[in-house]
Amino acid sequence: MREGTTLILASSSPRRRELLQGLGLAFTVMTSDVDETTSPELTPAEVVEQLALRKAGAVAKKVSDGIVLGSDTIVVLDGQILGKPADEADAFRMLASLQGREHTVFSGVALVDAATGRTEVAHNATKVQVRSMTEQEIKAYIATGEPMDKAGSYAIQGIGATIVEGIVGDYFTVVGLPLHLTAQLLSRFGMSIL
């Protein structure tokens, strides 16, 4: 890797920022306003990889140097992608459909070298079991405001932890940035954590 290469996080997510800070890496933040529409023919894994790469690529075009990190997370239930809720009614619909069931969270990670165009893309998937909830509990959770900007309408790292019975896989994939996968990809660009 070139001397003094900067790491750039292509995300406004405070969760991703905190997770990356936890790795002890210096980085800057540049948000990418990209169209997140994808083809319905894509698998969930392809969706998160494509969107992560789209976000990283958009920021990489704005700078002349640096490694740009993009990430995307989706919740999948019965083959249907649950994005961020449009409103409280949409959040209620999502949470009602998830309760008492298992779903899968996919997080994609992409790195783009702004100087060379080299890319690395991968994803993780984690199964999440949500407990059964009453209508009142769902409404009370929505009233906290936490579900409104979260894929699937919940945040495992917040109050939403109280509705999650268990996971099979990587916790950080559910939060939105799989750290071991991110570290692996960064090491391919000469940015080692350990």
Phi and psi restraints in degrees (value plus and minus 20) as a CYANA .aco file:
   2 ARG   PHI     -86.5   -46.5
   2 ARG   PSI     126.2   166.2
   3 GLU   PHI     -80.5   -40.5
   3 GLU   PSI     113.3   153.3
   4 GLY   PHI      54.4    94.4
   4 GLY   PSI      -1.7    38.3
   5 THR   PHI     -85.6   -45.6
   5 THR   PSI     115.8   155.8
   6 THR   PHI    -113.3   -73.3
   6 THR   PSI     124.0   164.0
   7 LEU   PHI    -117.7   -77.7
   7 LEU   PSI     110.9   150.9
   8 ILE   PHI    -141.4  -101.4
   8 ILE   PSI     103.6   143.6
   9 LEU   PHI    -110.4   -70.4
   9 LEU   PSI      99.1   139.1
  10 ALA   PHI    -111.6   -71.6
  10 ALA   PSI      41.7    81.7
  11 SER   PHI    -180.1  -140.1
  11 SER   PSI     123.1   163.1
  12 SER   PHI    -116.2   -76.2
  12 SER   PSI     -17.5    22.5
  13 SER   PHI     -86.5   -46.5
  13 SER   PSI      99.3   139.3
  14 PRO   PHI     -83.7   -43.7
  14 PRO   PSI     -49.0    -9.0
  15 ARG   PHI     -85.9   -45.9
  15 ARG   PSI     -66.5   -26.5
  16 ARG   PHI     -84.8   -44.8
  16 ARG   PSI     -57.7   -17.7
  17 ARG   PHI     -81.6   -41.6
  17 ARG   PSI     -67.6   -27.6
  18 GLU   PHI     -81.7   -41.7
  18 GLU   PSI     -62.2   -22.2
  19 LEU   PHI     -83.9   -43.9
  19 LEU   PSI     -63.5   -23.5
  20 LEU   PHI     -86.7   -46.7
  20 LEU   PSI     -58.7   -18.7
  21 GLN   PHI     -80.8   -40.8
  21 GLN   PSI     -56.2   -16.2
  22 GLY   PHI     -81.4   -41.4
  22 GLY   PSI     -42.4    -2.4
  23 LEU   PHI    -102.6   -62.6
  23 LEU   PSI     -25.9    14.1
  24 GLY   PHI      58.4    98.4
  24 GLY   PSI      -2.2    37.8
  25 LEU   PHI    -113.5   -73.5
  25 LEU   PSI     122.6   162.6
  26 ALA   PHI    -103.5   -63.5
  26 ALA   PSI     114.7   154.7
  27 PHE   PHI    -176.1  -136.1
  27 PHE   PSI     142.6   182.6
  28 THR   PHI    -134.1   -94.1
  28 THR   PSI     145.3   185.3
  29 VAL   PHI    -138.8   -98.8
  29 VAL   PSI     110.2   150.2
  30 MET   PHI    -155.8  -115.8
  30 MET   PSI     100.2   140.2
  31 THR   PHI    -100.0   -60.0
  31 THR   PSI     131.3   171.3
  32 SER   PHI    -140.2  -100.2
  32 SER   PSI      98.2   138.2
  33 ASP   PHI    -114.9   -74.9
  33 ASP   PSI      70.1   110.1
  34 VAL   PHI    -133.7   -93.7
  34 VAL   PSI     137.0   177.0
  35 ASP   PHI     -90.5   -50.5
  35 ASP   PSI     104.5   144.5
  36 GLU   PHI    -119.7   -79.7
  36 GLU   PSI      -1.5    38.5
  37 THR   PHI     -94.8   -54.8
  37 THR   PSI     115.3   155.3
  38 THR   PHI    -151.4  -111.4
  38 THR   PSI     143.8   183.8
  39 SER   PHI     -90.6   -50.6
  39 SER   PSI     117.1   157.1
  40 PRO   PHI     -85.9   -45.9
  40 PRO   PSI     -33.5     6.5
  41 GLU   PHI     -97.9   -57.9
  41 GLU   PSI     -35.5     4.5
  42 LEU   PHI     -93.1   -53.1
  42 LEU   PSI     126.1   166.1
  43 THR   PHI     -95.4   -55.4
  43 THR   PSI     142.5   182.5
  44 PRO   PHI     -75.4   -35.4
  44 PRO   PSI     -59.4   -19.4
  45 ALA   PHI     -82.6   -42.6
  45 ALA   PSI     -62.3   -22.3
  46 GLU   PHI     -86.6   -46.6
  46 GLU   PSI     -56.6   -16.6
  47 VAL   PHI     -80.5   -40.5
  47 VAL   PSI     -72.2   -32.2
  48 VAL   PHI     -88.1   -48.1
  48 VAL   PSI     -54.3   -14.3
  49 GLU   PHI     -87.9   -47.9
  49 GLU   PSI     -63.7   -23.7
  50 GLN   PHI     -83.4   -43.4
  50 GLN   PSI     -64.6   -24.6
  51 LEU   PHI     -88.6   -48.6
  51 LEU   PSI     -59.3   -19.3
  52 ALA   PHI     -81.7   -41.7
  52 ALA   PSI     -63.1   -23.1
  53 LEU   PHI     -88.2   -48.2
  53 LEU   PSI     -58.3   -18.3
  54 ARG   PHI     -81.8   -41.8
  54 ARG   PSI     -63.6   -23.6
  55 LYS   PHI     -85.2   -45.2
  55 LYS   PSI     -67.5   -27.5
  56 ALA   PHI     -84.7   -44.7
  56 ALA   PSI     -61.6   -21.6
  57 GLY   PHI     -84.0   -44.0
  57 GLY   PSI     -58.2   -18.2
  58 ALA   PHI     -83.6   -43.6
  58 ALA   PSI     -61.3   -21.3
  59 VAL   PHI     -92.7   -52.7
  59 VAL   PSI     -58.8   -18.8
  60 ALA   PHI     -79.5   -39.5
  60 ALA   PSI     -51.2   -11.2
  61 LYS   PHI     -91.2   -51.2
  61 LYS   PSI     -39.3     0.7
  62 LYS   PHI    -108.6   -68.6
  62 LYS   PSI     -33.1     6.9
  63 VAL   PHI    -144.1  -104.1
  63 VAL   PSI     139.6   179.6
  64 SER   PHI    -115.3   -75.3
  64 SER   PSI     -38.4     1.6
  65 ASP   PHI    -170.3  -130.3
  65 ASP   PSI     135.5   175.5
  66 GLY   PHI     102.3   142.3
  66 GLY   PSI     140.2   180.2
  67 ILE   PHI    -121.2   -81.2
  67 ILE   PSI     100.5   140.5
  68 VAL   PHI    -121.4   -81.4
  68 VAL   PSI     109.3   149.3
  69 LEU   PHI    -127.7   -87.7
  69 LEU   PSI     100.3   140.3
  70 GLY   PHI    -137.4   -97.4
  70 GLY   PSI     129.8   169.8
  71 SER   PHI    -167.3  -127.3
  71 SER   PSI     132.6   172.6
  72 ASP   PHI    -166.9  -126.9
  72 ASP   PSI     125.2   165.2
  73 THR   PHI    -152.8  -112.8
  73 THR   PSI     115.6   155.6
  74 ILE   PHI    -154.3  -114.3
  74 ILE   PSI     136.1   176.1
  75 VAL   PHI    -129.3   -89.3
  75 VAL   PSI     113.2   153.2
  76 VAL   PHI    -144.3  -104.3
  76 VAL   PSI     105.8   145.8
  77 LEU   PHI    -149.3  -109.3
  77 LEU   PSI     103.2   143.2
  78 ASP   PHI      32.3    72.3
  78 ASP   PSI      18.9    58.9
  79 GLY   PHI      59.5    99.5
  79 GLY   PSI     -22.4    17.6
  80 GLN   PHI    -120.5   -80.5
  80 GLN   PSI     114.7   154.7
  81 ILE   PHI    -104.5   -64.5
  81 ILE   PSI     106.9   146.9
  82 LEU   PHI    -125.0   -85.0
  82 LEU   PSI      91.0   131.0
  83 GLY   PHI    -108.4   -68.4
  83 GLY   PSI    -171.5  -131.5
  84 LYS   PHI     -98.5   -58.5
  84 LYS   PSI     121.9   161.9
  85 PRO   PHI     -88.7   -48.7
  85 PRO   PSI     123.7   163.7
  86 ALA   PHI     -94.7   -54.7
  86 ALA   PSI     -52.7   -12.7
  87 ASP   PHI    -181.6  -141.6
  87 ASP   PSI    -195.6  -155.6
  88 GLU   PHI     -84.9   -44.9
  88 GLU   PSI     -55.2   -15.2
  89 ALA   PHI     -85.0   -45.0
  89 ALA   PSI     -59.3   -19.3
  90 ASP   PHI     -87.0   -47.0
  90 ASP   PSI     -60.9   -20.9
  91 ALA   PHI     -81.2   -41.2
  91 ALA   PSI     -62.6   -22.6
  92 PHE   PHI     -82.5   -42.5
  92 PHE   PSI     -63.6   -23.6
  93 ARG   PHI     -79.3   -39.3
  93 ARG   PSI     -65.6   -25.6
  94 MET   PHI     -84.4   -44.4
  94 MET   PSI     -70.3   -30.3
  95 LEU   PHI     -83.3   -43.3
  95 LEU   PSI     -57.4   -17.4
  96 ALA   PHI     -84.2   -44.2
  96 ALA   PSI     -57.3   -17.3
  97 SER   PHI     -93.2   -53.2
  97 SER   PSI     -49.6    -9.6
  98 LEU   PHI    -101.1   -61.1
  98 LEU   PSI     -50.2   -10.2
  99 GLN   PHI     -82.7   -42.7
  99 GLN   PSI     116.3   156.3
 100 GLY   PHI      55.7    95.7
 100 GLY   PSI     -11.1    28.9
 101 ARG   PHI    -153.8  -113.8
 101 ARG   PSI     147.5   187.5
 102 GLU   PHI    -122.0   -82.0
 102 GLU   PSI     120.5   160.5
 103 HIS   PHI    -156.2  -116.2
 103 HIS   PSI     156.7   196.7
 104 THR   PHI    -141.8  -101.8
 104 THR   PSI     115.1   155.1
 105 VAL   PHI    -127.1   -87.1
 105 VAL   PSI     108.4   148.4
 106 PHE   PHI    -130.9   -90.9
 106 PHE   PSI     112.8   152.8
 107 SER   PHI    -146.7  -106.7
 107 SER   PSI     106.9   146.9
 108 GLY   PHI    -122.6   -82.6
 108 GLY   PSI     127.5   167.5
 109 VAL   PHI    -150.7  -110.7
 109 VAL   PSI     112.9   152.9
 110 ALA   PHI    -153.2  -113.2
 110 ALA   PSI     120.1   160.1
 111 LEU   PHI    -140.6  -100.6
 111 LEU   PSI     115.4   155.4
 112 VAL   PHI    -149.3  -109.3
 112 VAL   PSI     107.7   147.7
 113 ASP   PHI    -103.7   -63.7
 113 ASP   PSI      91.6   131.6
 114 ALA   PHI     -81.5   -41.5
 114 ALA   PSI     -51.3   -11.3
 115 ALA   PHI     -97.3   -57.3
 115 ALA   PSI     -57.5   -17.5
 116 THR   PHI    -129.6   -89.6
 116 THR   PSI     -38.7     1.3
 117 GLY   PHI      64.6   104.6
 117 GLY   PSI     -21.9    18.1
 118 ARG   PHI     -82.4   -42.4
 118 ARG   PSI     119.0   159.0
 119 THR   PHI    -148.8  -108.8
 119 THR   PSI     133.1   173.1
 120 GLU   PHI    -156.9  -116.9
 120 GLU   PSI     110.0   150.0
 121 VAL   PHI    -156.9  -116.9
 121 VAL   PSI     119.5   159.5
 122 ALA   PHI    -177.4  -137.4
 122 ALA   PSI     155.0   195.0
 123 HIS   PHI    -168.6  -128.6
 123 HIS   PSI     144.4   184.4
 124 ASN   PHI    -149.0  -109.0
 124 ASN   PSI     135.7   175.7
 125 ALA   PHI    -152.5  -112.5
 125 ALA   PSI     116.6   156.6
 126 THR   PHI    -153.4  -113.4
 126 THR   PSI     115.3   155.3
 127 LYS   PHI    -107.3   -67.3
 127 LYS   PSI     118.0   158.0
 128 VAL   PHI    -149.2  -109.2
 128 VAL   PSI     111.1   151.1
 129 GLN   PHI    -124.5   -84.5
 129 GLN   PSI     101.0   141.0
 130 VAL   PHI    -119.9   -79.9
 130 VAL   PSI     116.5   156.5
 131 ARG   PHI     -91.8   -51.8
 131 ARG   PSI     142.5   182.5
 132 SER   PHI     -89.7   -49.7
 132 SER   PSI     118.9   158.9
 133 MET   PHI    -152.4  -112.4
 133 MET   PSI     133.2   173.2
 134 THR   PHI    -102.2   -62.2
 134 THR   PSI     143.6   183.6
 135 GLU   PHI     -78.7   -38.7
 135 GLU   PSI     -58.8   -18.8
 136 GLN   PHI     -84.8   -44.8
 136 GLN   PSI     -59.5   -19.5
 137 GLU   PHI     -85.1   -45.1
 137 GLU   PSI     -61.4   -21.4
 138 ILE   PHI     -82.2   -42.2
 138 ILE   PSI     -66.2   -26.2
 139 LYS   PHI     -83.5   -43.5
 139 LYS   PSI     -58.7   -18.7
 140 ALA   PHI     -85.0   -45.0
 140 ALA   PSI     -59.5   -19.5
 141 TYR   PHI     -86.5   -46.5
 141 TYR   PSI     -63.3   -23.3
 142 ILE   PHI     -81.5   -41.5
 142 ILE   PSI     -57.3   -17.3
 143 ALA   PHI     -83.2   -43.2
 143 ALA   PSI     -40.2    -0.2
 144 THR   PHI     -91.4   -51.4
 144 THR   PSI     -39.3     0.7
 145 GLY   PHI      66.7   106.7
 145 GLY   PSI     -34.8     5.2
 146 GLU   PHI     -79.4   -39.4
 146 GLU   PSI     -59.3   -19.3
 147 PRO   PHI     -88.8   -48.8
 147 PRO   PSI     -36.0     4.0
 148 MET   PHI     -87.5   -47.5
 148 MET   PSI     -43.5    -3.5
 149 ASP   PHI    -142.9  -102.9
 149 ASP   PSI      10.2    50.2
 150 LYS   PHI    -138.3   -98.3
 150 LYS   PSI     117.6   157.6
 151 ALA   PHI     -79.5   -39.5
 151 ALA   PSI     110.3   150.3
 152 GLY   PHI      57.8    97.8
 152 GLY   PSI     -20.9    19.1
 153 SER   PHI      50.1    90.1
 153 SER   PSI       8.1    48.1
 154 TYR   PHI    -170.3  -130.3
 154 TYR   PSI     138.2   178.2
 155 ALA   PHI    -145.4  -105.4
 155 ALA   PSI      91.8   131.8
 156 ILE   PHI     -85.8   -45.8
 156 ILE   PSI     -43.9    -3.9
 157 GLN   PHI    -109.6   -69.6
 157 GLN   PSI     -16.8    23.2
 158 GLY   PHI    -143.0  -103.0
 158 GLY   PSI    -162.3  -122.3
 159 ILE   PHI     -80.6   -40.6
 159 ILE   PSI     -48.8    -8.8
 160 GLY   PHI     -77.9   -37.9
 160 GLY   PSI     -38.9     1.1
 161 ALA   PHI     -78.5   -38.5
 161 ALA   PSI     -47.5    -7.5
 162 THR   PHI     -95.6   -55.6
 162 THR   PSI     -32.0     8.0
 163 ILE   PHI    -123.1   -83.1
 163 ILE   PSI     -26.1    13.9
 164 VAL   PHI    -114.2   -74.2
 164 VAL   PSI     100.0   140.0
 165 GLU   PHI    -102.0   -62.0
 165 GLU   PSI     -51.5   -11.5
 166 GLY   PHI    -198.8  -158.8
 166 GLY   PSI     144.3   184.3
 167 ILE   PHI    -154.7  -114.7
 167 ILE   PSI     134.4   174.4
 168 VAL   PHI    -144.0  -104.0
 168 VAL   PSI      87.0   127.0
 169 GLY   PHI     111.3   151.3
 169 GLY   PSI    -172.6  -132.6
 170 ASP   PHI    -113.6   -73.6
 170 ASP   PSI     100.0   140.0
 171 TYR   PHI     -75.7   -35.7
 171 TYR   PSI     -63.2   -23.2
 172 PHE   PHI     -88.7   -48.7
 172 PHE   PSI     -41.9    -1.9
 173 THR   PHI     -83.1   -43.1
 173 THR   PSI     -59.2   -19.2
 174 VAL   PHI     -91.7   -51.7
 174 VAL   PSI     -56.4   -16.4
 175 VAL   PHI     -87.0   -47.0
 175 VAL   PSI     -54.2   -14.2
 176 GLY   PHI     110.9   150.9
 176 GLY   PSI     -20.4    19.6
 177 LEU   PHI    -171.4  -131.4
 177 LEU   PSI      76.0   116.0
 178 PRO   PHI     -83.8   -43.8
 178 PRO   PSI      89.3   129.3
 179 LEU   PHI     -88.6   -48.6
 179 LEU   PSI     -61.0   -21.0
 180 HIS   PHI     -87.2   -47.2
 180 HIS   PSI     -55.4   -15.4
 181 LEU   PHI     -88.0   -48.0
 181 LEU   PSI     -62.6   -22.6
 182 THR   PHI     -80.6   -40.6
 182 THR   PSI     -64.2   -24.2
 183 ALA   PHI     -82.2   -42.2
 183 ALA   PSI     -60.4   -20.4
 184 GLN   PHI     -81.5   -41.5
 184 GLN   PSI     -65.8   -25.8
 185 LEU   PHI     -86.5   -46.5
 185 LEU   PSI     -61.5   -21.5
 186 LEU   PHI     -81.7   -41.7
 186 LEU   PSI     -56.2   -16.2
 187 SER   PHI     -84.8   -44.8
 187 SER   PSI     -47.2    -7.2
 188 ARG   PHI     -89.7   -49.7
 188 ARG   PSI     -36.6     3.4
 189 PHE   PHI    -124.3   -84.3
 189 PHE   PSI      -7.3    32.7
 190 GLY   PHI      60.5   100.5
 190 GLY   PSI      -5.7    34.3
 191 MET   PHI    -124.8   -84.8
 191 MET   PSI      72.8   112.8
 192 SER   PHI    -111.4   -71.4
 192 SER   PSI     120.3   160.3
 193 ILE   PHI    -101.3   -61.3
 193 ILE   PSI     -64.3   -24.3
